[in-house]
Amino acid sequence: MIRIKEEVESKIQSNVNEDEIKTMQEELSGLIKQYEKLVSDKILIFNDMITNLKEISRNNDNIVKSEEEVSRLKNNVEIVQRDIY
């Protein structure tokens, strides 16, 4: 894209015909739009990734809490069993 921009500027400076300059400017404009679309798509993908990672993190926290509760309850059961026997 930078190369094309430089070519456009170079041709403007060397007095090339107006149609060729206009064609190159249109091509540059199209490439800039494609680039902006790609960047926008990447941003959406990264936002989705962040959202998914947050959800995974919440799920992991819930799993850890559940495992802690199970361990606590098992410990309570063991204590009661020891007291009974």
TIMAR-279063 format. One record per atom (N, C-alpha, C): atom name; residue number from 0; x, y, z. Coordinates in steps of 0.2 Angstrom, whole numbers, plus 5000, padded with zeros to 4 digits. Example, Ala and Ser with C-alpha at 12.3 -4.5 7.8 and 13.67 -1.06 7.14 Angstrom:
<pts>
+----+-----+------+------+------+
:  a :   k :    X :    Y :    Z :
+----+-----+------+------+------+
:  N :   0 : 5066 : 4972 : 5039 :
: CA :   0 : 5062 : 4978 : 5039 :
:  C :   0 : 5066 : 4984 : 5039 :
:  N :   1 : 5064 : 4989 : 5035 :
: CA :   1 : 5068 : 4995 : 5036 :
:  C :   1 : 5064 : 5000 : 5039 :
+----+-----+------+------+------+
</pts>
This chain:
<pts>
+----+-----+------+------+------+
:  a :   k :    X :    Y :    Z :
+----+-----+------+------+------+
:  N :   0 : 5004 : 4994 : 5000 :
: CA :   0 : 5000 : 5000 : 5000 :
:  C :   0 : 5004 : 5006 : 5000 :
:  N :   1 : 5010 : 5006 : 5004 :
: CA :   1 : 5014 : 5012 : 5004 :
:  C :   1 : 5018 : 5013 : 4998 :
:  N :   2 : 5019 : 5007 : 4994 :
: CA :   2 : 5023 : 5007 : 4988 :
:  C :   2 : 5018 : 5011 : 4983 :
:  N :   3 : 5012 : 5009 : 4983 :
: CA :   3 : 5007 : 5012 : 4978 :
:  C :   3 : 5006 : 5020 : 4979 :
:  N :   4 : 5006 : 5021 : 4986 :
: CA :   4 : 5005 : 5028 : 4988 :
:  C :   4 : 5012 : 5032 : 4985 :
:  N :   5 : 5017 : 5029 : 4986 :
: CA :   5 : 5024 : 5032 : 4984 :
:  C :   5 : 5024 : 5033 : 4976 :
:  N :   6 : 5021 : 5028 : 4973 :
: CA :   6 : 5021 : 5028 : 4965 :
:  C :   6 : 5016 : 5034 : 4963 :
:  N :   7 : 5010 : 5035 : 4967 :
: CA :   7 : 5006 : 5040 : 4965 :
:  C :   7 : 5009 : 5047 : 4966 :
:  N :   8 : 5012 : 5048 : 4972 :
: CA :   8 : 5016 : 5054 : 4973 :
:  C :   8 : 5021 : 5055 : 4968 :
:  N :   9 : 5025 : 5050 : 4966 :
: CA :   9 : 5030 : 5051 : 4961 :
:  C :   9 : 5027 : 5053 : 4954 :
:  N :  10 : 5022 : 5050 : 4952 :
: CA :  10 : 5019 : 5051 : 4946 :
:  C :  10 : 5016 : 5058 : 4946 :
:  N :  11 : 5013 : 5060 : 4951 :
: CA :  11 : 5011 : 5067 : 4952 :
:  C :  11 : 5016 : 5072 : 4951 :
:  N :  12 : 5022 : 5071 : 4954 :
: CA :  12 : 5028 : 5075 : 4953 :
:  C :  12 : 5031 : 5075 : 4946 :
:  N :  13 : 5030 : 5069 : 4942 :
: CA :  13 : 5033 : 5069 : 4936 :
:  C :  13 : 5029 : 5071 : 4930 :
:  N :  14 : 5023 : 5074 : 4932 :
: CA :  14 : 5018 : 5076 : 4927 :
:  C :  14 : 5016 : 5070 : 4922 :
:  N :  15 : 5013 : 5065 : 4925 :
: CA :  15 : 5011 : 5060 : 4921 :
:  C :  15 : 5003 : 5061 : 4919 :
:  N :  16 : 5001 : 5058 : 4915 :
: CA :  16 : 4994 : 5060 : 4912 :
:  C :  16 : 4989 : 5059 : 4918 :
:  N :  17 : 4984 : 5063 : 4918 :
: CA :  17 : 4979 : 5063 : 4924 :
:  C :  17 : 4975 : 5057 : 4925 :
:  N :  18 : 4973 : 5053 : 4919 :
: CA :  18 : 4969 : 5047 : 4920 :
:  C :  18 : 4973 : 5042 : 4924 :
:  N :  19 : 4980 : 5041 : 4922 :
: CA :  19 : 4984 : 5036 : 4926 :
:  C :  19 : 4984 : 5038 : 4933 :
:  N :  20 : 4985 : 5044 : 4935 :
: CA :  20 : 4985 : 5046 : 4942 :
:  C :  20 : 4978 : 5045 : 4945 :
:  N :  21 : 4973 : 5046 : 4942 :
: CA :  21 : 4966 : 5045 : 4945 :
:  C :  21 : 4965 : 5038 : 4946 :
:  N :  22 : 4967 : 5033 : 4941 :
: CA :  22 : 4967 : 5026 : 4942 :
:  C :  22 : 4971 : 5024 : 4948 :
:  N :  23 : 4977 : 5026 : 4949 :
: CA :  23 : 4981 : 5024 : 4954 :
:  C :  23 : 4978 : 5027 : 4961 :
:  N :  24 : 4975 : 5032 : 4961 :
: CA :  24 : 4972 : 5035 : 4967 :
:  C :  24 : 4966 : 5031 : 4969 :
:  N :  25 : 4962 : 5029 : 4964 :
: CA :  25 : 4956 : 5024 : 4966 :
:  C :  25 : 4959 : 5018 : 4968 :
:  N :  26 : 4964 : 5015 : 4965 :
: CA :  26 : 4967 : 5009 : 4968 :
:  C :  26 : 4969 : 5009 : 4975 :
:  N :  27 : 4972 : 5015 : 4976 :
: CA :  27 : 4975 : 5016 : 4983 :
:  C :  27 : 4969 : 5017 : 4988 :
:  N :  28 : 4964 : 5020 : 4986 :
: CA :  28 : 4958 : 5021 : 4990 :
:  C :  28 : 4955 : 5014 : 4991 :
:  N :  29 : 4954 : 5010 : 4986 :
: CA :  29 : 4951 : 5003 : 4987 :
:  C :  29 : 4956 : 4999 : 4992 :
:  N :  30 : 4962 : 4999 : 4991 :
: CA :  30 : 4967 : 4996 : 4996 :
:  C :  30 : 4966 : 4998 : 5003 :
:  N :  31 : 4965 : 5005 : 5004 :
: CA :  31 : 4964 : 5007 : 5011 :
:  C :  31 : 4958 : 5005 : 5014 :
:  N :  32 : 4952 : 5005 : 5010 :
: CA :  32 : 4946 : 5002 : 5012 :
:  C :  32 : 4947 : 4995 : 5014 :
:  N :  33 : 4950 : 4991 : 5010 :
: CA :  33 : 4951 : 4984 : 5012 :
:  C :  33 : 4955 : 4983 : 5018 :
:  N :  34 : 4960 : 4987 : 5019 :
: CA :  34 : 4964 : 4987 : 5025 :
:  C :  34 : 4960 : 4989 : 5031 :
:  N :  35 : 4956 : 4994 : 5031 :
: CA :  35 : 4952 : 4996 : 5036 :
:  C :  35 : 4947 : 4990 : 5038 :
:  N :  36 : 4944 : 4987 : 5033 :
: CA :  36 : 4940 : 4981 : 5034 :
:  C :  36 : 4943 : 4975 : 5038 :
:  N :  37 : 4949 : 4974 : 5036 :
: CA :  37 : 4953 : 4969 : 5039 :
:  C :  37 : 4955 : 4971 : 5046 :
:  N :  38 : 4956 : 4977 : 5048 :
: CA :  38 : 4958 : 4979 : 5055 :
:  C :  38 : 4951 : 4978 : 5059 :
:  N :  39 : 4946 : 4981 : 5056 :
: CA :  39 : 4939 : 4980 : 5059 :
:  C :  39 : 4938 : 4973 : 5061 :
:  N :  40 : 4939 : 4968 : 5056 :
: CA :  40 : 4937 : 4961 : 5057 :
:  C :  40 : 4942 : 4958 : 5063 :
:  N :  41 : 4948 : 4960 : 5063 :
: CA :  41 : 4953 : 4958 : 5068 :
:  C :  41 : 4950 : 4961 : 5075 :
:  N :  42 : 4948 : 4967 : 5075 :
: CA :  42 : 4946 : 4969 : 5082 :
:  C :  42 : 4940 : 4965 : 5084 :
:  N :  43 : 4935 : 4964 : 5080 :
: CA :  43 : 4929 : 4959 : 5082 :
:  C :  43 : 4932 : 4953 : 5084 :
:  N :  44 : 4936 : 4950 : 5081 :
: CA :  44 : 4939 : 4943 : 5083 :
:  C :  44 : 4942 : 4943 : 5089 :
:  N :  45 : 4946 : 4949 : 5091 :
: CA :  45 : 4949 : 4949 : 5097 :
:  C :  45 : 4944 : 4950 : 5103 :
:  N :  46 : 4939 : 4954 : 5101 :
: CA :  46 : 4934 : 4955 : 5106 :
:  C :  46 : 4930 : 4949 : 5108 :
:  N :  47 : 4929 : 4945 : 5103 :
: CA :  47 : 4926 : 4938 : 5104 :
:  C :  47 : 4930 : 4934 : 5108 :
:  N :  48 : 4937 : 4934 : 5107 :
: CA :  48 : 4942 : 4930 : 5111 :
:  C :  48 : 4942 : 4932 : 5118 :
:  N :  49 : 4942 : 4939 : 5119 :
: CA :  49 : 4942 : 4941 : 5126 :
:  C :  49 : 4935 : 4939 : 5130 :
:  N :  50 : 4930 : 4940 : 5126 :
: CA :  50 : 4923 : 4938 : 5129 :
:  C :  50 : 4924 : 4930 : 5131 :
:  N :  51 : 4926 : 4926 : 5126 :
: CA :  51 : 4927 : 4919 : 5127 :
:  C :  51 : 4931 : 4917 : 5133 :
:  N :  52 : 4937 : 4921 : 5133 :
: CA :  52 : 4942 : 4920 : 5139 :
:  C :  52 : 4939 : 4922 : 5146 :
:  N :  53 : 4935 : 4927 : 5146 :
: CA :  53 : 4932 : 4929 : 5152 :
:  C :  53 : 4927 : 4923 : 5154 :
:  N :  54 : 4923 : 4921 : 5150 :
: CA :  54 : 4918 : 4915 : 5151 :
:  C :  54 : 4922 : 4909 : 5154 :
:  N :  55 : 4927 : 4907 : 5150 :
: CA :  55 : 4931 : 4902 : 5153 :
:  C :  55 : 4934 : 4903 : 5160 :
:  N :  56 : 4936 : 4909 : 5161 :
: CA :  56 : 4939 : 4911 : 5168 :
:  C :  56 : 4933 : 4910 : 5173 :
:  N :  57 : 4927 : 4913 : 5171 :
: CA :  57 : 4922 : 4912 : 5176 :
:  C :  57 : 4920 : 4905 : 5177 :
:  N :  58 : 4920 : 4901 : 5172 :
: CA :  58 : 4918 : 4893 : 5173 :
:  C :  58 : 4924 : 4890 : 5177 :
:  N :  59 : 4930 : 4892 : 5176 :
: CA :  59 : 4935 : 4889 : 5180 :
:  C :  59 : 4935 : 4891 : 5187 :
:  N :  60 : 4933 : 4897 : 5189 :
: CA :  60 : 4931 : 4899 : 5196 :
:  C :  60 : 4926 : 4895 : 5199 :
:  N :  61 : 4921 : 4894 : 5195 :
: CA :  61 : 4915 : 4890 : 5197 :
:  C :  61 : 4917 : 4883 : 5199 :
:  N :  62 : 4921 : 4880 : 5194 :
: CA :  62 : 4924 : 4873 : 5196 :
:  C :  62 : 4928 : 4873 : 5202 :
:  N :  63 : 4932 : 4878 : 5203 :
: CA :  63 : 4936 : 4878 : 5209 :
:  C :  63 : 4932 : 4878 : 5215 :
:  N :  64 : 4927 : 4883 : 5215 :
: CA :  64 : 4922 : 4884 : 5221 :
:  C :  64 : 4919 : 4877 : 5222 :
:  N :  65 : 4916 : 4874 : 5217 :
: CA :  65 : 4913 : 4868 : 5218 :
:  C :  65 : 4917 : 4862 : 5221 :
:  N :  66 : 4923 : 4862 : 5218 :
: CA :  66 : 4928 : 4857 : 5221 :
:  C :  66 : 4930 : 4859 : 5228 :
:  N :  67 : 4930 : 4865 : 5230 :
: CA :  67 : 4931 : 4867 : 5237 :
:  C :  67 : 4926 : 4865 : 5241 :
:  N :  68 : 4920 : 4866 : 5239 :
: CA :  68 : 4914 : 4864 : 5243 :
:  C :  68 : 4913 : 4856 : 5244 :
:  N :  69 : 4915 : 4853 : 5238 :
: CA :  69 : 4915 : 4845 : 5239 :
:  C :  69 : 4920 : 4843 : 5244 :
:  N :  70 : 4926 : 4846 : 5244 :
: CA :  70 : 4931 : 4844 : 5249 :
:  C :  70 : 4929 : 4846 : 5256 :
:  N :  71 : 4926 : 4852 : 5257 :
: CA :  71 : 4923 : 4854 : 5263 :
:  C :  71 : 4918 : 4849 : 5266 :
:  N :  72 : 4913 : 4847 : 5261 :
: CA :  72 : 4908 : 4842 : 5263 :
:  C :  72 : 4911 : 4835 : 5265 :
:  N :  73 : 4916 : 4833 : 5261 :
: CA :  73 : 4919 : 4827 : 5262 :
:  C :  73 : 4923 : 4827 : 5269 :
:  N :  74 : 4926 : 4832 : 5270 :
: CA :  74 : 4929 : 4833 : 5277 :
:  C :  74 : 4924 : 4833 : 5282 :
:  N :  75 : 4919 : 4836 : 5282 :
: CA :  75 : 4914 : 4836 : 5287 :
:  C :  75 : 4911 : 4829 : 5288 :
:  N :  76 : 4910 : 4825 : 5282 :
: CA :  76 : 4908 : 4818 : 5283 :
:  C :  76 : 4913 : 4814 : 5287 :
:  N :  77 : 4919 : 4815 : 5285 :
: CA :  77 : 4924 : 4811 : 5288 :
:  C :  77 : 4924 : 4812 : 5296 :
:  N :  78 : 4924 : 4819 : 5298 :
: CA :  78 : 4924 : 4821 : 5305 :
:  C :  78 : 4918 : 4817 : 5308 :
:  N :  79 : 4912 : 4818 : 5305 :
: CA :  79 : 4906 : 4815 : 5308 :
:  C :  79 : 4907 : 4807 : 5309 :
:  N :  80 : 4910 : 4804 : 5304 :
: CA :  80 : 4911 : 4797 : 5304 :
:  C :  80 : 4916 : 4795 : 5309 :
:  N :  81 : 4921 : 4799 : 5310 :
: CA :  81 : 4926 : 4797 : 5316 :
:  C :  81 : 4922 : 4798 : 5323 :
:  N :  82 : 4918 : 4803 : 5323 :
: CA :  82 : 4915 : 4804 : 5330 :
:  C :  82 : 4910 : 4798 : 5331 :
:  N :  83 : 4907 : 4795 : 5326 :
: CA :  83 : 4902 : 4790 : 5327 :
:  C :  83 : 4906 : 4784 : 5329 :
:  N :  84 : 4911 : 4782 : 5326 :
: CA :  84 : 4915 : 4776 : 5327 :
:  C :  84 : 4920 : 4777 : 5332 :
+----+-----+------+------+------+
</pts>
